Amino acid sequence: VFTSSMAVYGRQTPPFSEGLPRRPEDPYGAAKTYCETMLEIFADTYQFDHVILRPHNVYGPRQNTADPYRNVLGIWINRILRGRAPIIYGDGEQTRAFSYIEDVTPAIIEAGRSDKANGQIINIGTDEAVTINKACSLLLDVMQSDQKPVYEPARPGEVKHAYSTVQKSIDLLGYKTKHSLRDGLVKMVDWA
């Protein structure tokens, strides 16, 4: 079971489906694309079972909130806990689908057990896309913070809209979104 990323899709039109070509736009997506390709080559050469999962924007307790470069919700939680305003790059109208860890984990485990998943590429996570502005507002509300986001120029290479289809994970792995973004943020903030 290889945990890849929806970053392999790049700037294609969402929702990203598993049948789209790999077109990464950044080094992270390129690295995941390389790993997926090598896995497929080795699985074909040496005839072993495999599944490629493409989770998107997974968050939750025990996530590294000290990393200033990855996982925007954790970055914001860290800043707000330290009395600093959350930073939004660009206009905040970018869209993402944030997936709570406890919703994603059972499907990852099932991928290792399921004969139906063998040889498949499967998007995994919620299909509810929200703007970065909405996610930030929701987090500030959950944290009962009066901070206001600070807007910085958009970062070069960032994909504006990124969310995926998830029907395949529902059909093959029994994936279910059980936590709304608010519910997941409450748990993550309590942990933090």
Accessible surface in RSA format (square Angstrom, percent):
REM  Atomic radii and reference values for relative SASA: ProtOr
REM  Chains: A
REM  Algorithm: Lee & Richards
REM  Probe-radius: 1.40
REM  Slices: 20
REM RES _ NUM      All-atoms   Total-Side   Main-Chain    Non-polar    All polar
REM                ABS   REL    ABS   REL    ABS   REL    ABS   REL    ABS   REL
RES VAL A   1    89.18  58.7  26.30  23.8  62.88 151.5  26.85  23.3  62.33 169.1
RES PHE A   2    48.60  24.3  46.43  28.8   2.17   5.6  48.43  29.4   0.17   0.5
RES THR A   3    58.39  41.5  53.10  53.8   5.29  12.6  37.96  51.0  20.42  30.9
RES SER A   4     3.89   3.3   0.00   0.0   3.89   9.0   0.00   0.0   3.89   5.5
RES SER A   5    12.72  10.8  12.72  17.0   0.00   0.0   2.66   5.7  10.06  14.1
RES MET A   6    16.32   8.5  14.98   9.9   1.34   3.2  14.98  12.7   1.34   1.8
RES ALA A   7    25.04  23.0  12.13  18.7  12.91  29.4  23.15  32.6   1.89   5.0
RES VAL A   8     0.00   0.0   0.00   0.0   0.00   0.0   0.00   0.0   0.00   0.0
RES TYR A   9     0.11   0.1   0.11   0.1   0.00   0.0   0.11   0.1   0.00   0.0
RES GLY A  10     2.41   3.0   0.00   N/A   2.41   3.0   1.08   3.0   1.32   3.0
RES ARG A  11   130.31  54.7 102.54  52.3  27.77  66.1  46.10  63.0  84.21  51.0
RES GLN A  12    23.84  13.3  13.67  10.0  10.18  24.2  17.41  37.1   6.43   4.9
RES THR A  13   118.66  84.4 102.37 103.8  16.29  38.8  68.75  92.3  49.91  75.4
RES PRO A  14    26.00  19.0  14.59  13.3  11.41  41.5  14.72  12.2  11.28  70.1
RES PRO A  15    70.00  51.0  60.78  55.4   9.22  33.5  60.78  50.2   9.22  57.3
RES PHE A  16     1.53   0.8   1.53   0.9   0.00   0.0   1.53   0.9   0.00   0.0
RES SER A  17    42.76  36.1  42.76  57.1   0.00   0.0  25.35  54.0  17.40  24.4
RES GLU A  18    27.91  16.0  17.93  13.6   9.98  23.8   7.67  14.8  20.25  16.5
RES GLY A  19    76.02  93.7   0.00   N/A  76.02  93.7  42.49 116.6  33.53  75.1
RES LEU A  20    52.95  29.5  45.48  32.5   7.47  18.8  45.98  32.3   6.97  18.8
RES PRO A  21    65.19  47.5  53.34  48.6  11.85  43.1  65.11  53.8   0.07   0.5
RES ARG A  22    68.25  28.7  45.44  23.2  22.81  54.3  15.61  21.3  52.64  31.9
RES ARG A  23   137.03  57.5 131.02  66.8   6.01  14.3  45.05  61.6  91.99  55.7
RES PRO A  24    43.97  32.0  22.09  20.1  21.88  79.5  22.09  18.2  21.88 136.0
RES GLU A  25    77.89  44.7  48.88  37.0  29.01  69.1   8.66  16.7  69.23  56.5
RES ASP A  26    55.25  38.7  47.02  46.8   8.24  19.5  25.09  59.1  30.16  30.1
RES PRO A  27   116.83  85.1 106.28  96.9  10.55  38.4 112.91  93.2   3.92  24.3
RES TYR A  28   115.90  54.1 108.38  61.7   7.52  19.6  88.46  66.5  27.44  33.8
RES GLY A  29     0.00   0.0   0.00   N/A   0.00   0.0   0.00   0.0   0.00   0.0
RES ALA A  30    48.03  44.2  42.23  65.2   5.80  13.2  43.33  61.0   4.70  12.4
RES ALA A  31    55.71  51.2  46.92  72.4   8.78  20.0  55.01  77.5   0.69   1.8
RES LYS A  32    39.77  19.4  39.77  24.4   0.00   0.0  11.48  10.3  28.29  30.1
RES THR A  33    24.04  17.1  24.04  24.4   0.00   0.0  24.04  32.3   0.00   0.0
RES TYR A  34   138.47  64.7 133.24  75.8   5.23  13.6 103.73  78.0  34.75  42.8
RES CYS A  35    51.15  38.7  45.28  50.5   5.88  13.8   7.02  17.8  44.13  47.6
RES GLU A  36     0.00   0.0   0.00   0.0   0.00   0.0   0.00   0.0   0.00   0.0
RES THR A  37    51.40  36.6  51.32  52.0   0.08   0.2  44.09  59.2   7.32  11.1
RES MET A  38    57.20  29.6  57.20  37.9   0.00   0.0  42.83  36.4  14.37  19.0
RES LEU A  39    35.78  19.9  31.09  22.2   4.69  11.8  35.06  24.6   0.73   2.0
RES GLU A  40    55.48  31.9  50.32  38.1   5.17  12.3  24.80  48.0  30.68  25.1
RES ILE A  41    90.33  51.4  86.22  64.2   4.11   9.9  90.33  65.0   0.00   0.0
RES PHE A  42    87.91  44.0  87.91  54.4   0.00   0.0  87.91  53.3   0.00   0.0
RES ALA A  43     6.58   6.1   2.75   4.2   3.83   8.7   3.16   4.4   3.42   9.1
RES ASP A  44   105.32  73.8  93.94  93.5  11.38  26.9  24.07  56.6  81.25  81.0
RES THR A  45    82.50  58.7  54.52  55.3  27.98  66.7  45.24  60.8  37.27  56.3
RES TYR A  46   145.51  67.9 121.55  69.2  23.96  62.3  84.15  63.2  61.36  75.6
RES GLN A  47   143.49  80.2 113.22  82.7  30.27  72.1  57.85 123.1  85.64  64.9
RES PHE A  48    89.19  44.6  76.19  47.2  13.00  33.8  81.38  49.3   7.80  22.3
RES ASP A  49   115.16  80.7  93.05  92.6  22.11  52.3  28.72  67.6  86.44  86.2
RES HIS A  50    32.88  18.0  25.12  17.5   7.76  19.8  27.04  27.9   5.84   6.8
RES VAL A  51     3.57   2.3   3.57   3.2   0.00   0.0   3.57   3.1   0.00   0.0
RES ILE A  52     0.59   0.3   0.59   0.4   0.00   0.0   0.59   0.4   0.00   0.0
RES LEU A  53     0.00   0.0   0.00   0.0   0.00   0.0   0.00   0.0   0.00   0.0
RES ARG A  54     2.46   1.0   2.46   1.3   0.00   0.0   0.00   0.0   2.46   1.5
RES PRO A  55    15.72  11.5  10.94  10.0   4.79  17.4  11.09   9.2   4.63  28.8
RES HIS A  56     1.93   1.1   0.00   0.0   1.93   4.9   1.93   2.0   0.00   0.0
RES ASN A  57    50.09  34.5  29.57  28.6  20.52  49.4  11.61  27.9  38.49  37.2
RES VAL A  58    39.74  26.1  28.88  26.1  10.86  26.2  28.88  25.1  10.86  29.5
RES TYR A  59     6.22   2.9   4.23   2.4   1.99   5.2   5.16   3.9   1.06   1.3
RES GLY A  60     1.89   2.3   0.00   N/A   1.89   2.3   0.48   1.3   1.42   3.2
RES PRO A  61    39.48  28.8  27.68  25.2  11.80  42.9  27.68  22.9  11.80  73.3
RES ARG A  62   205.22  86.2 177.40  90.4  27.81  66.2  55.91  76.4 149.31  90.5
RES GLN A  63    28.51  15.9  18.72  13.7   9.79  23.3  21.73  46.3   6.77   5.1
RES ASN A  64    88.79  61.2  75.94  73.4  12.85  30.9  37.02  89.1  51.76  50.0
RES THR A  65    26.35  18.7  22.53  22.8   3.81   9.1   0.38   0.5  25.96  39.2
RES ALA A  66    75.97  69.9  55.40  85.5  20.57  46.8  57.37  80.8  18.60  49.3
RES ASP A  67    19.26  13.5  14.43  14.4   4.82  11.4  10.37  24.4   8.89   8.9
RES PRO A  68    87.93  64.1  68.28  62.2  19.65  71.4  72.14  59.6  15.79  98.1
RES TYR A  69   172.60  80.6 151.08  86.0  21.52  56.0 106.27  79.9  66.33  81.8
RES ARG A  70   144.63  60.7 140.00  71.4   4.64  11.0  50.94  69.6  93.69  56.8
RES ASN A  71    69.55  48.0  49.81  48.1  19.74  47.5  12.48  30.0  57.08  55.2
RES VAL A  72    43.15  28.4  37.44  33.9   5.71  13.8  37.53  32.6   5.62  15.2
RES LEU A  73     3.00   1.7   2.32   1.7   0.68   1.7   2.32   1.6   0.68   1.8
RES GLY A  74     0.21   0.3   0.00   N/A   0.21   0.3   0.21   0.6   0.00   0.0
RES ILE A  75    33.92  19.3  32.20  24.0   1.72   4.2  33.48  24.1   0.44   1.2
RES TRP A  76     1.11   0.4   1.11   0.5   0.00   0.0   0.47   0.3   0.64   1.0
RES ILE A  77     0.14   0.1   0.14   0.1   0.00   0.0   0.14   0.1   0.00   0.0
RES ASN A  78    25.92  17.9  25.14  24.3   0.77   1.9   5.38  12.9  20.54  19.9
RES ARG A  79    56.66  23.8  56.34  28.7   0.31   0.7  11.29  15.4  45.37  27.5
RES ILE A  80    16.76   9.5   6.88   5.1   9.88  23.8   6.88   5.0   9.88  26.8
RES LEU A  81    96.05  53.5  62.45  44.7  33.59  84.4  65.64  46.1  30.40  81.8
RES ARG A  82   150.51  63.2 119.88  61.1  30.63  72.9  43.85  59.9 106.66  64.6
RES GLY A  83    53.40  65.8   0.00   N/A  53.40  65.8  29.90  82.0  23.50  52.6
RES ARG A  84   134.97  56.7 130.74  66.6   4.23  10.1  26.76  36.6 108.21  65.6
RES ALA A  85    17.47  16.1  12.87  19.9   4.60  10.5  12.87  18.1   4.60  12.2
RES PRO A  86     0.00   0.0   0.00   0.0   0.00   0.0   0.00   0.0   0.00   0.0
RES ILE A  87    39.08  22.2  34.87  26.0   4.21  10.2  34.87  25.1   4.21  11.4
RES ILE A  88     1.70   1.0   0.24   0.2   1.46   3.5   1.70   1.2   0.00   0.0
RES TYR A  89    68.95  32.2  65.84  37.5   3.11   8.1  32.61  24.5  36.34  44.8
RES GLY A  90    18.43  22.7   0.00   N/A  18.43  22.7  15.10  41.4   3.33   7.5
RES ASP A  91    81.12  56.8  62.50  62.2  18.62  44.0  42.19  99.3  38.93  38.8
RES GLY A  92     0.00   0.0   0.00   N/A   0.00   0.0   0.00   0.0   0.00   0.0
RES GLU A  93    83.66  48.0  81.18  61.4   2.48   5.9  38.35  74.2  45.31  37.0
RES GLN A  94    10.04   5.6  10.04   7.3   0.00   0.0   4.67   9.9   5.37   4.1
RES THR A  95    22.08  15.7  22.08  22.4   0.00   0.0  21.94  29.5   0.15   0.2
RES ARG A  96    27.22  11.4  27.22  13.9   0.00   0.0   3.01   4.1  24.22  14.7
RES ALA A  97     0.00   0.0   0.00   0.0   0.00   0.0   0.00   0.0   0.00   0.0
RES PHE A  98    15.00   7.5   5.58   3.5   9.42  24.5   5.58   3.4   9.42  27.0
RES SER A  99     0.62   0.5   0.00   0.0   0.62   1.4   0.62   1.3   0.00   0.0
RES TYR A 100     3.20   1.5   0.48   0.3   2.72   7.1   0.25   0.2   2.95   3.6
RES ILE A 101    61.58  35.0  61.58  45.9   0.00   0.0  61.58  44.3   0.00   0.0
RES GLU A 102    88.63  50.9  76.25  57.7  12.38  29.5  34.15  66.1  54.48  44.5
RES ASP A 103     5.74   4.0   0.74   0.7   5.00  11.8   1.83   4.3   3.91   3.9
RES VAL A 104     0.66   0.4   0.66   0.6   0.00   0.0   0.66   0.6   0.00   0.0
RES THR A 105    52.18  37.1  52.18  52.9   0.00   0.0  46.79  62.8   5.39   8.1
RES PRO A 106    78.26  57.0  69.07  63.0   9.19  33.4  73.56  60.7   4.71  29.2
RES ALA A 107     2.29   2.1   0.54   0.8   1.74   4.0   1.53   2.1   0.76   2.0
RES ILE A 108    47.18  26.8  45.57  33.9   1.61   3.9  45.57  32.8   1.61   4.4
RES ILE A 109    86.82  49.4  77.94  58.1   8.88  21.4  84.54  60.9   2.28   6.2
RES GLU A 110    60.60  34.8  60.43  45.7   0.16   0.4  13.19  25.5  47.40  38.7
RES ALA A 111     5.62   5.2   0.00   0.0   5.62  12.8   0.00   0.0   5.62  14.9
RES GLY A 112    55.55  68.5   0.00   N/A  55.55  68.5  20.30  55.7  35.25  78.9
RES ARG A 113   178.51  74.9 145.86  74.4  32.64  77.7  54.11  73.9 124.40  75.4
RES SER A 114    14.71  12.4   2.12   2.8  12.59  29.0   7.45  15.9   7.26  10.2
RES ASP A 115   135.80  95.1 116.96 116.4  18.84  44.5  36.93  86.9  98.87  98.6
RES LYS A 116   131.10  64.0 113.58  69.7  17.52  41.7  82.87  74.6  48.23  51.4
RES ALA A 117     0.00   0.0   0.00   0.0   0.00   0.0   0.00   0.0   0.00   0.0
RES ASN A 118    67.33  46.4  50.45  48.8  16.88  40.7  13.52  32.5  53.81  52.0
RES GLY A 119    43.71  53.9   0.00   N/A  43.71  53.9  16.49  45.2  27.23  61.0
RES GLN A 120    57.95  32.4  55.77  40.8   2.19   5.2   2.42   5.2  55.53  42.1
RES ILE A 121    32.68  18.6  29.85  22.2   2.82   6.8  29.85  21.5   2.82   7.7
RES ILE A 122     0.00   0.0   0.00   0.0   0.00   0.0   0.00   0.0   0.00   0.0
RES ASN A 123     0.00   0.0   0.00   0.0   0.00   0.0   0.00   0.0   0.00   0.0
RES ILE A 124     0.00   0.0   0.00   0.0   0.00   0.0   0.00   0.0   0.00   0.0
RES GLY A 125     0.00   0.0   0.00   N/A   0.00   0.0   0.00   0.0   0.00   0.0
RES THR A 126     8.53   6.1   8.34   8.5   0.19   0.5   5.34   7.2   3.19   4.8
RES ASP A 127    94.40  66.1  77.60  77.2  16.80  39.7  11.99  28.2  82.41  82.2
RES GLU A 128   102.40  58.8  93.99  71.1   8.41  20.0  39.80  77.0  62.60  51.1
RES ALA A 129    37.55  34.5  11.83  18.3  25.72  58.5  11.83  16.7  25.72  68.1
RES VAL A 130    20.88  13.7  15.28  13.8   5.60  13.5  20.88  18.1   0.00   0.0
RES THR A 131    34.73  24.7  33.33  33.8   1.40   3.3  28.51  38.3   6.22   9.4
RES ILE A 132    14.00   8.0  14.00  10.4   0.00   0.0  14.00  10.1   0.00   0.0
RES ASN A 133    36.51  25.2  31.36  30.3   5.15  12.4  21.33  51.3  15.18  14.7
RES LYS A 134   115.64  56.4 110.68  67.9   4.96  11.8  64.32  57.9  51.32  54.7
RES ALA A 135     0.00   0.0   0.00   0.0   0.00   0.0   0.00   0.0   0.00   0.0
RES CYS A 136     0.67   0.5   0.67   0.7   0.00   0.0   0.62   1.6   0.04   0.0
RES SER A 137    67.34  56.9  60.83  81.2   6.51  15.0  26.04  55.5  41.30  57.9
RES LEU A 138    24.07  13.4  21.14  15.1   2.93   7.4  23.70  16.6   0.37   1.0
RES LEU A 139     0.01   0.0   0.01   0.0   0.00   0.0   0.01   0.0   0.00   0.0
RES LEU A 140    15.99   8.9  15.78  11.3   0.21   0.5  15.91  11.2   0.08   0.2
RES ASP A 141    81.66  57.2  67.88  67.6  13.78  32.6  22.89  53.9  58.77  58.6
RES VAL A 142    25.38  16.7   4.34   3.9  21.04  50.7   9.56   8.3  15.82  42.9
RES MET A 143    30.62  15.9   6.08   4.0  24.54  58.4  10.94   9.3  19.68  26.1
RES GLN A 144   168.17  94.0 130.87  95.6  37.30  88.8  44.75  95.2 123.43  93.6
RES SER A 145    29.38  24.8   6.67   8.9  22.71  52.3  10.88  23.2  18.50  25.9
RES ASP A 146   131.18  91.9 111.72 111.2  19.47  46.0  46.86 110.3  84.32  84.1
RES GLN A 147    47.29  26.4  40.81  29.8   6.48  15.4   8.88  18.9  38.40  29.1
RES LYS A 148   153.32  74.8 147.10  90.3   6.22  14.8  99.22  89.3  54.10  57.6
RES PRO A 149    35.69  26.0  23.14  21.1  12.54  45.6  23.14  19.1  12.54  77.9
RES VAL A 150    65.80  43.3  61.75  55.9   4.06   9.8  65.80  57.2   0.00   0.0
RES TYR A 151   112.22  52.4  85.03  48.4  27.19  70.8  67.69  50.9  44.53  54.9
RES GLU A 152    68.07  39.1  62.96  47.6   5.11  12.2  11.27  21.8  56.80  46.4
RES PRO A 153   110.38  80.4  94.62  86.3  15.76  57.3 106.24  87.7   4.15  25.8
RES ALA A 154    68.89  63.3  48.47  74.8  20.42  46.4  48.47  68.3  20.42  54.1
RES ARG A 155   110.43  46.4 104.06  53.0   6.37  15.2  44.05  60.2  66.38  40.2
RES PRO A 156   135.58  98.8 103.05  93.9  32.53 118.3 115.32  95.2  20.26 125.9
RES GLY A 157    31.63  39.0   0.00   N/A  31.63  39.0  20.00  54.9  11.62  26.0
RES GLU A 158    54.78  31.4  33.87  25.6  20.90  49.8  26.01  50.3  28.77  23.5
RES VAL A 159    23.04  15.2  20.67  18.7   2.36   5.7  20.67  18.0   2.36   6.4
RES LYS A 160    89.42  43.6  84.11  51.6   5.31  12.6  71.16  64.1  18.26  19.5
RES HIS A 161    70.97  38.8  67.88  47.2   3.09   7.9  46.67  48.1  24.30  28.3
RES ALA A 162     8.09   7.4   8.09  12.5   0.00   0.0   8.09  11.4   0.00   0.0
RES TYR A 163    54.85  25.6  54.85  31.2   0.00   0.0  19.11  14.4  35.75  44.1
RES SER A 164     1.09   0.9   0.00   0.0   1.09   2.5   0.00   0.0   1.09   1.5
RES THR A 165    44.70  31.8  39.78  40.3   4.92  11.7  42.17  56.6   2.53   3.8
RES VAL A 166     7.88   5.2   5.61   5.1   2.27   5.5   5.61   4.9   2.27   6.2
RES GLN A 167   102.48  57.3 100.34  73.3   2.14   5.1  51.88 110.4  50.60  38.4
RES LYS A 168    59.64  29.1  53.32  32.7   6.32  15.1  36.22  32.6  23.42  25.0
RES SER A 169     0.00   0.0   0.00   0.0   0.00   0.0   0.00   0.0   0.00   0.0
RES ILE A 170    74.48  42.4  67.23  50.1   7.26  17.5  67.23  48.4   7.26  19.7
RES ASP A 171    87.49  61.3  64.77  64.5  22.73  53.7  26.82  63.1  60.67  60.5
RES LEU A 172    35.60  19.8  31.65  22.6   3.94   9.9  32.03  22.5   3.56   9.6
RES LEU A 173    11.15   6.2   0.00   0.0  11.15  28.0   1.91   1.3   9.24  24.9
RES GLY A 174    49.90  61.5   0.00   N/A  49.90  61.5  31.64  86.8  18.26  40.9
RES TYR A 175     7.97   3.7   2.98   1.7   5.00  13.0   5.75   4.3   2.23   2.7
RES LYS A 176   136.64  66.7 127.73  78.4   8.91  21.2  75.43  67.9  61.21  65.2
RES THR A 177    65.85  46.8  34.32  34.8  31.53  75.2  30.57  41.1  35.28  53.3
RES LYS A 178   149.68  73.0 115.47  70.8  34.22  81.5  69.33  62.4  80.35  85.6
RES HIS A 179    31.22  17.1  24.21  16.8   7.01  17.9  17.62  18.2  13.60  15.8
RES SER A 180    52.71  44.5  42.12  56.2  10.59  24.4  44.73  95.3   7.98  11.2
RES LEU A 181    18.69  10.4  11.89   8.5   6.80  17.1  13.05   9.2   5.64  15.2
RES ARG A 182    98.30  41.3  97.32  49.6   0.98   2.3  44.14  60.3  54.16  32.8
RES ASP A 183    69.60  48.8  65.81  65.5   3.78   8.9  13.58  32.0  56.02  55.9
RES GLY A 184     0.00   0.0   0.00   N/A   0.00   0.0   0.00   0.0   0.00   0.0
RES LEU A 185     0.00   0.0   0.00   0.0   0.00   0.0   0.00   0.0   0.00   0.0
RES VAL A 186    62.60  41.2  62.06  56.2   0.53   1.3  62.51  54.3   0.08   0.2
RES LYS A 187    84.60  41.3  80.10  49.1   4.51  10.7  57.52  51.8  27.09  28.9
RES MET A 188     0.00   0.0   0.00   0.0   0.00   0.0   0.00   0.0   0.00   0.0
RES VAL A 189    26.85  17.7  20.01  18.1   6.84  16.5  20.01  17.4   6.84  18.5
RES ASP A 190   113.91  79.8  81.55  81.2  32.35  76.5  31.06  73.1  82.84  82.6
RES TRP A 191   116.74  46.8  85.56  41.4  31.18  73.2  78.91  42.1  37.82  61.4
RES ALA A 192    50.64  46.6   2.12   3.3  48.52 110.4  15.28  21.5  35.36  93.7
END  Absolute sums over single chains surface
CHAIN  1 A    10094.6       8123.2       1971.4       5517.7       4576.9
END  Absolute sums over all chains
TOTAL         10094.6       8123.2       1971.4       5517.7       4576.9
